[in-house]
């Protein structure tokens, strides 16, 4: 119980500090907020009146507490460019990001775990060497370069898949695979390492000496113990997917949270940039909390101490 309470308190503190960092970083980044909402012919007096209505002339610490009060009350405000409610934008674009991120998250483990198991069972074979070589390459290739390469090969050259769009199956394939690529490689390597470590344990040698079949030992005992670090990896993959989504959604024209955030920063749409930055930060923090919680649940020794 004490461990759970301390984790929760730590998560709240991280969210609070992150909200301050995001707010100050965007407000101090320079630029004129009125450029997103007013035409270039607007007079300076009209712009100053507009800043007063937004509260931008107040001390920045007072702006922070006013803004967080609106966030906690469920009214984060409207966009400066189209006056659309941010809650409506979150619902619309969040659904698209959930489709893309959920598909990529599923690919990470549906592909990565079986390949890691195969590599561990065929250790030092051509299959193991091929899988590990591919995973090394996948970890080394920058995400944005992989996205551009995928567009050039599968969309422009071969014409098999569209280079952009939302939200059909064909439009989903390329961005989901690119978004999951590095996570698959990390999962393969961790699964293989955890499986080999479990296979070399004393309890496995005891089970073999007791006459249990290799298949039963692998499925019932080795894999279950190897899943502990993989479960802890699952929460961290959420943060990775959230971070890479900014690049992938922009390149593939996928109208999710990442694309909205990038466009808001370019247009100096402060309410949108602040709100969606906080949303993405909260998702990363939540992923880390889920990783810690999942590891505790999966590990009997830590579970008894909570």
C-alpha positions as CSV (number, residue, x, y, z in Angstrom):
1,X,0.0,0.0,0.0
2,X,2.8,2.4,0.9
3,X,4.6,1.7,-2.4
4,X,1.4,2.3,-4.4
5,X,0.7,5.6,-2.5
6,X,4.3,6.8,-3.1
7,X,4.0,6.0,-6.9
8,X,0.8,7.9,-7.1
9,X,2.3,10.9,-5.3
10,X,5.3,10.8,-7.6
11,X,3.1,10.8,-10.7
12,X,1.1,13.8,-9.4
13,X,4.3,15.7,-8.8
14,X,5.7,14.9,-12.2
15,X,2.5,16.0,-13.9
16,X,2.5,19.3,-11.9
17,X,6.2,20.1,-12.7
18,X,5.6,19.1,-16.4
19,X,2.6,21.4,-16.7
20,X,4.7,24.3,-15.4
21,X,7.6,23.5,-17.9
22,X,5.2,23.1,-20.8
23,X,3.3,26.3,-20.0
24,X,6.4,28.5,-19.6
25,X,8.3,27.0,-22.6
26,X,5.4,27.8,-24.9
27,X,4.7,31.3,-23.5
28,X,8.4,32.2,-23.5
29,X,9.2,30.8,-27.0
30,X,8.6,34.2,-28.7
31,X,6.2,35.2,-31.4
32,X,2.9,37.1,-31.3
33,X,-0.2,35.2,-30.3
34,X,-2.4,37.7,-32.2
35,X,-0.9,36.6,-35.5
36,X,-2.9,33.3,-35.3
37,X,-6.3,35.0,-34.9
38,X,-6.1,38.5,-36.4
39,X,-5.4,39.7,-40.0
40,X,-2.2,41.4,-40.8
41,X,-4.1,44.7,-41.3
42,X,-5.2,44.8,-37.6
43,X,-4.0,47.9,-35.7
44,X,-1.7,47.7,-32.7
45,X,-4.4,49.1,-30.5
46,X,-6.8,46.3,-31.5
47,X,-4.0,43.7,-31.0
48,X,-3.4,45.1,-27.5
49,X,-7.1,44.8,-26.7
50,X,-7.1,41.2,-28.0
51,X,-4.1,40.4,-25.7
52,X,-6.0,41.8,-22.7
53,X,-9.0,39.6,-23.5
54,X,-6.7,36.6,-23.6
55,X,-5.0,37.6,-20.3
56,X,-1.6,37.7,-22.1
57,X,-0.6,41.0,-20.4
58,X,-0.9,39.5,-16.9
59,X,2.1,38.2,-15.1
60,X,3.0,34.8,-16.4
61,X,2.6,33.0,-13.1
62,X,-1.0,34.4,-12.9
63,X,-1.6,33.2,-16.4
64,X,-0.5,29.7,-15.4
65,X,-2.9,29.5,-12.5
66,X,-5.8,30.9,-14.5
67,X,-5.1,28.4,-17.3
68,X,-4.8,25.4,-15.0
69,X,-8.0,26.4,-13.2
70,X,-9.8,26.3,-16.6
71,X,-8.2,22.9,-17.4
72,X,-9.3,21.4,-14.1
73,X,-12.8,22.8,-14.6
74,X,-13.1,21.1,-17.9
75,X,-13.0,24.2,-20.1
76,X,-9.5,24.5,-21.7
77,X,-10.8,27.2,-24.1
78,X,-10.9,27.5,-27.9
79,X,-8.4,27.6,-30.8
80,X,-7.3,31.0,-31.9
81,X,-7.3,30.0,-35.6
82,X,-10.8,28.5,-36.0
83,X,-12.4,29.2,-32.6
84,X,-13.1,25.5,-32.2
85,X,-13.5,24.1,-28.7
86,X,-10.3,22.2,-27.6
87,X,-12.4,19.5,-26.0
88,X,-14.1,18.8,-29.4
89,X,-10.6,18.8,-31.1
90,X,-9.4,16.4,-28.4
91,X,-12.3,14.0,-29.1
92,X,-11.9,14.2,-32.9
93,X,-8.1,14.0,-33.2
94,X,-7.7,11.9,-30.1
95,X,-9.8,9.1,-31.7
96,X,-7.5,9.2,-34.8
97,X,-4.3,9.0,-32.6
98,X,-5.9,6.2,-30.6
99,X,-6.4,4.2,-33.8
100,X,-2.9,4.7,-35.0
101,X,-1.2,4.4,-31.6
102,X,-3.2,1.3,-30.6
103,X,-2.4,-0.4,-33.9
104,X,1.3,0.3,-33.5
105,X,1.2,-0.8,-29.9
106,X,-0.4,-4.1,-30.8
107,X,2.2,-4.6,-33.6
108,X,5.0,-4.1,-31.2
109,X,4.1,-7.1,-29.1
110,X,2.2,-9.3,-31.6
111,X,5.3,-9.2,-33.9
112,X,8.1,-8.6,-31.4
113,X,7.4,-11.3,-28.8
114,X,7.0,-14.3,-31.3
115,X,10.2,-13.2,-33.1
116,X,12.1,-13.0,-29.8
117,X,10.9,-16.4,-28.8
118,X,11.8,-17.9,-32.1
119,X,15.3,-16.3,-31.9
120,X,15.8,-17.7,-28.4
121,X,14.7,-21.2,-29.3
122,X,16.9,-21.2,-32.4
123,X,19.9,-19.6,-30.8
124,X,23.0,-19.1,-33.0
125,X,21.1,-20.4,-36.0
126,X,20.5,-18.5,-39.3
127,X,17.0,-17.6,-38.1
128,X,18.4,-16.1,-34.9
129,X,21.1,-14.2,-36.7
130,X,18.7,-12.9,-39.3
131,X,16.2,-11.7,-36.7
132,X,18.8,-10.0,-34.6
133,X,20.4,-8.4,-37.6
134,X,17.1,-6.9,-38.7
135,X,16.4,-5.7,-35.1
136,X,19.7,-4.0,-35.0
137,X,19.0,-2.2,-38.3
138,X,15.5,-1.2,-37.1
139,X,17.0,0.4,-33.9
140,X,19.6,2.3,-35.9
141,X,17.3,3.8,-38.6
142,X,15.9,7.2,-37.7
143,X,12.2,7.2,-37.5
144,X,11.6,10.2,-39.8
145,X,14.0,8.7,-42.4
146,X,12.2,5.3,-42.3
147,X,8.9,7.2,-42.8
148,X,10.2,9.0,-45.9
149,X,11.7,5.7,-47.2
150,X,8.4,3.9,-46.8
151,X,6.6,6.7,-48.7
152,X,9.1,6.6,-51.5
153,X,9.1,2.8,-51.8
154,X,5.5,1.6,-51.1
155,X,3.6,4.7,-52.3
156,X,5.6,6.5,-54.9
157,X,7.6,3.7,-56.5
158,X,5.4,0.6,-56.1
159,X,2.1,2.3,-55.7
160,X,0.8,-0.4,-53.3
161,X,-0.3,2.0,-50.5
162,X,-1.3,5.6,-50.2
163,X,1.3,8.1,-48.9
164,X,-1.2,10.0,-46.7
165,X,-4.8,10.1,-45.5
166,X,-7.1,8.9,-42.9
167,X,-8.6,6.6,-41.6
168,X,-9.0,3.5,-43.8
169,X,-7.0,0.3,-43.5
170,X,-4.7,1.1,-46.4
171,X,-3.9,4.6,-45.0
172,X,-3.2,3.0,-41.6
173,X,-0.6,0.4,-42.7
174,X,2.4,2.6,-43.4
175,X,2.2,5.0,-40.4
176,X,1.4,2.1,-38.0
177,X,4.3,0.0,-39.2
178,X,6.8,2.9,-39.1
179,X,5.6,3.9,-35.7
180,X,6.0,0.4,-34.3
181,X,9.3,-0.4,-36.1
182,X,11.7,0.5,-33.3
183,X,9.5,-0.8,-30.6
184,X,9.3,-4.2,-32.4
185,X,13.1,-4.3,-32.5
186,X,13.5,-3.5,-28.8
187,X,10.8,-6.1,-27.9
188,X,12.6,-8.8,-30.0
189,X,15.9,-8.2,-28.2
190,X,14.4,-8.0,-24.8
191,X,12.3,-11.1,-25.3
192,X,15.2,-13.1,-26.6
193,X,17.5,-12.0,-23.7
194,X,14.8,-12.7,-21.1
195,X,14.0,-16.1,-22.6
196,X,17.7,-17.2,-22.7
197,X,18.3,-16.0,-19.1
198,X,15.3,-18.1,-18.0
199,X,16.3,-21.1,-20.0
200,X,19.7,-21.1,-18.2
201,X,18.2,-20.9,-14.7
202,X,18.6,-23.6,-12.1
203,X,14.9,-24.2,-11.9
204,X,14.7,-25.0,-15.6
205,X,17.5,-27.6,-15.3
206,X,15.6,-29.1,-12.4
207,X,12.4,-29.3,-14.5
208,X,14.3,-31.0,-17.3
209,X,15.8,-33.5,-14.9
210,X,12.3,-34.2,-13.6
211,X,11.3,-35.3,-17.1
212,X,9.1,-32.4,-18.2
213,X,8.9,-31.9,-21.9
214,X,10.8,-29.0,-23.4
215,X,7.6,-27.5,-24.9
216,X,5.9,-27.5,-21.5
217,X,8.9,-26.0,-19.8
218,X,9.1,-23.2,-22.4
219,X,5.4,-22.3,-22.5
220,X,4.5,-22.7,-18.8
221,X,7.6,-21.7,-17.0
222,X,10.3,-19.9,-19.1
223,X,7.9,-17.7,-21.0
224,X,6.0,-16.7,-17.9
225,X,9.1,-15.5,-16.1
226,X,10.5,-13.9,-19.3
227,X,7.3,-11.8,-19.5
228,X,8.2,-9.7,-16.4
229,X,10.6,-7.4,-18.1
230,X,8.5,-7.3,-21.2
231,X,5.5,-6.1,-19.2
232,X,7.6,-3.3,-17.8
233,X,8.6,-2.5,-21.3
234,X,4.9,-2.2,-22.4
235,X,4.3,1.1,-20.5
236,X,7.5,2.6,-21.8
237,X,6.4,1.9,-25.3
238,X,3.4,4.2,-24.8
239,X,5.8,7.1,-24.3
240,X,7.9,6.1,-27.3
241,X,4.8,5.9,-29.5
242,X,3.5,9.3,-28.3
243,X,6.9,10.9,-29.0
244,X,7.3,9.4,-32.5
245,X,3.7,10.2,-33.4
246,X,4.6,13.9,-33.8
247,X,6.8,12.9,-36.7
248,X,4.8,10.1,-38.2
249,X,1.5,11.9,-38.2
250,X,3.0,14.9,-39.8
251,X,4.7,13.0,-42.6
252,X,1.8,10.8,-43.4
253,X,-0.9,13.5,-43.0
254,X,-2.6,11.6,-40.3
255,X,-4.9,14.0,-38.4
256,X,-4.1,13.0,-34.9
257,X,-2.9,14.9,-31.8
258,X,0.7,15.0,-33.0
259,X,-0.2,16.7,-36.3
260,X,-2.5,19.2,-34.5
261,X,0.3,20.1,-32.0
262,X,2.9,20.7,-34.7
263,X,0.5,22.9,-36.7
264,X,-0.4,24.8,-33.6
265,X,3.2,25.6,-32.8
266,X,3.8,26.7,-36.4
267,X,0.8,29.0,-36.3
268,X,1.4,30.3,-32.8
269,X,-1.9,29.0,-31.6
270,X,-1.1,29.0,-27.9
271,X,-4.2,27.5,-26.5
272,X,-4.0,24.5,-28.8
273,X,-0.2,24.1,-28.3
274,X,-0.4,24.3,-24.5
275,X,-3.4,22.0,-24.2
276,X,-2.2,19.2,-26.5
277,X,1.3,19.4,-25.1
278,X,-0.1,18.7,-21.7
279,X,-2.2,15.9,-23.0
280,X,0.8,14.2,-24.6
281,X,2.9,14.7,-21.4
282,X,0.2,13.2,-19.4
283,X,0.1,10.1,-21.7
284,X,3.9,9.7,-21.3
285,X,3.7,9.9,-17.5
286,X,0.7,7.5,-17.5
287,X,2.7,5.1,-19.6
288,X,5.6,5.2,-17.1
289,X,3.1,4.7,-14.2
290,X,1.6,1.7,-16.0
291,X,5.0,0.2,-16.6
292,X,5.9,0.5,-12.9
293,X,2.5,-0.9,-11.8
294,X,2.6,-3.7,-14.4
295,X,6.1,-4.7,-13.2
296,X,4.9,-4.8,-9.6
297,X,1.9,-7.0,-10.5
298,X,4.0,-9.4,-12.6
299,X,6.8,-9.7,-10.0
300,X,5.5,-11.7,-6.9
301,X,8.2,-10.3,-4.6
302,X,7.3,-6.7,-5.4
303,X,3.6,-7.5,-5.2
304,X,3.9,-8.8,-1.7
305,X,5.6,-5.6,-0.6
306,X,2.9,-3.2,-1.9
